[in-house]
């Protein structure tokens, strides 16, 4: 099954992505519907677990495969992958486990999703100084090196950013930022939930990364991945301890705490097996289709949707930041967030929902209502046209 087959064969598309036979789903930046392969993997696991031990040999092999596929998605090695979600858990493992010293500074984006703010703010209790990065109100999430660099000092220990802003859809040039931070000996942490599965990602200049699977990875809630570069294991102590990540032969507690090798060292207990088998199936599907193909398709859908919405008087949330010229594709994503000078976006959101078009209603810090659309690659231009027609005719 390739991308062309999915987009040109409605029967195949409906079978592979059951949601397409029901609503027009344009809210993958929130929580995705499961593709058939993920649903079926979860059902098969549940069936096997209902007639025998849930921790089957098959699941052990699937968990190994999940680490391998996840590593392939981000350019890491399988041993550097922990199979834990949600995203906030992985970020907290860095915040709680890294050997911070009093006076260390951590830079984070003040208007990021809360998963990537509170864990750093909480470090003040350990004598660490959280340093909030802020952008201009008309440039939400537009974080570049020129914005970040003035905040860096000789005490900056770590910078944590999202690969893509959840409101504006702006994708940072994480590779350039990470390279420059590493040149200064500063650690770099990524919340990758809004791009993993949608756009290519490589952790060459990234130290830590966390992402749940329930958005662009097309996996279930509560299953995700955490990456920690192996060179940092001596300085990143697992914050959660249990029988799975501490060496306990025959399940007998030992007088010393020695962590098992690999990413398992960050997994304290029983894994979310149903979620992991579904996530593995979804990741395998994405790799089969090709992340480069998916990324190109998402940008194509974005251009189609933006053109139609702007023709109706909607204004992209980042329009002021682009000076009318638009963003380069390296910064665009599949998140299209708009405002309107006169229309009631809450009523419009409700109207779309009543007519089986699922979008997202969000607000910025100033309380401005925002209508956010986030189609995945299997959504068609015809789907977008039908949604726009509802907006136009209401």
NORJO-V171575 format. One record per backbone hydrogen bond with DSSP energy under -1.0 kcal/mol. NH is the residue of the N-H (numbers start at 1). CO is the residue of the C=O. E is the energy in kcal/mol with one decimal. If there is no record, write none. Layout:
nh = <NH:NH>
co = <CO:CO>
e = <E:E>
This chain:
nh = <6:7:8:9:13:14:15:16:17:20:21:22:24:26:28:30:32:36:39:40:41:42:43:44:45:46:47:48:49:56:60:61:62:63:64:65:66:67:68:69:70:71:72:73:74:75:76:80:81:82:84:90:91:92:93:94:95:96:97:98:99:100:103:104:105:106:107:108:110:112:116:117:118:121:122:123:124:125:126:127:128:129:131:133:139:142:143:148:149:151:152:156:157:158:159:160:161:163:165:169:171:172:174:177:178:179:180:181:182:183:185:186:187:189:190:191:192:195:196:198:199:203:206:207:208:209:210:211:213:218:219:223:225:226:227:228:229:232:233:235:237:244:246:247:251:252:260:263:265:266:267:273:276:277:278:279:280:281:282:283:284:285:286:287:288:289:290:294:295:296:297:298:299:300:301:302:303:304:305:306:307:308:309:310:311:313:314:315:317:319:325:331:336:338:339:348:349:350:351:352:353:354:355:356:357:358:360:362:364:367:370:371:372:373:374:379:384:385:386:387:388:389:390:391:392:393>
co = <2:3:4:5:9:10:11:12:13:17:18:19:356:358:374:27:214:16:35:36:37:38:39:40:41:42:43:44:45:54:56:57:58:59:60:61:62:63:64:65:66:67:68:69:70:71:71:77:78:226:82:86:87:88:89:90:91:92:93:94:235:98:127:101:155:129:158:131:133:109:113:114:114:117:118:120:121:122:123:124:123:104:106:108:136:139:141:144:145:148:149:153:105:105:187:107:189:191:170:165:331:163:172:173:174:175:176:177:178:179:182:181:157:159:208:161:210:192:192:195:195:74:203:188:188:227:190:225:223:215:213:220:211:82:209:80:207:229:230:232:97:268:242:258:248:249:245:79:262:263:264:271:272:273:274:275:276:277:278:279:280:281:282:283:284:285:286:290:291:292:293:294:295:296:297:298:299:300:301:302:303:304:305:306:307:310:309:339:337:316:322:328:373:371:315:344:345:346:347:348:349:350:351:353:352:24:372:370:368:364:362:338:360:336:26:376:380:381:382:383:384:385:386:387:388:389>
e = <-2.0:-2.1:-1.4:-1.3:-2.6:-2.8:-1.9:-2.7:-2.7:-2.5:-1.7:-1.9:-3.3:-2.6:-2.4:-1.6:-3.3:-2.8:-2.3:-3.2:-1.9:-2.0:-2.3:-2.8:-2.0:-2.6:-2.6:-2.5:-2.7:-1.8:-1.8:-2.0:-2.3:-2.9:-1.5:-2.2:-2.8:-1.9:-2.0:-2.9:-2.6:-2.3:-1.9:-2.0:-1.1:-1.2:-2.4:-2.1:-1.6:-2.9:-1.4:-1.3:-2.1:-2.3:-1.8:-1.2:-2.3:-3.1:-1.4:-2.1:-1.4:-2.4:-2.7:-2.6:-2.5:-2.0:-2.3:-1.8:-2.7:-1.8:-2.5:-1.8:-1.8:-2.4:-2.3:-1.2:-1.4:-1.4:-2.2:-1.6:-1.8:-3.2:-3.6:-3.8:-2.5:-1.8:-1.9:-2.2:-3.2:-1.9:-1.7:-1.3:-3.0:-1.4:-2.1:-2.8:-2.1:-2.3:-2.4:-1.6:-2.9:-1.7:-1.8:-2.3:-3.0:-2.1:-2.2:-2.4:-2.4:-1.7:-1.3:-2.6:-2.3:-2.8:-2.4:-2.1:-2.3:-1.7:-2.6:-2.7:-2.4:-2.3:-1.9:-2.4:-1.6:-2.1:-2.0:-2.1:-2.8:-1.1:-3.2:-1.2:-2.7:-2.3:-3.3:-1.5:-2.5:-2.6:-1.3:-1.5:-2.2:-2.1:-1.4:-3.5:-2.3:-1.5:-2.1:-1.3:-2.0:-2.1:-2.2:-2.2:-2.6:-2.4:-1.6:-2.7:-2.8:-1.7:-2.2:-2.8:-2.2:-1.9:-2.1:-2.3:-2.2:-2.0:-2.4:-2.4:-2.8:-2.2:-2.1:-2.6:-2.0:-1.7:-2.4:-2.2:-2.2:-2.0:-2.5:-3.0:-2.0:-1.4:-2.5:-2.7:-1.3:-1.6:-2.2:-2.8:-3.2:-2.4:-2.2:-2.1:-3.3:-2.6:-2.2:-2.1:-2.7:-2.2:-2.4:-2.5:-2.3:-2.5:-1.0:-1.8:-2.8:-2.6:-2.0:-2.8:-1.4:-2.0:-3.4:-2.3:-3.1:-3.0:-2.1:-1.9:-1.9:-2.7:-2.2:-2.0:-2.6:-2.2:-1.5:-1.7:-2.7:-2.0>
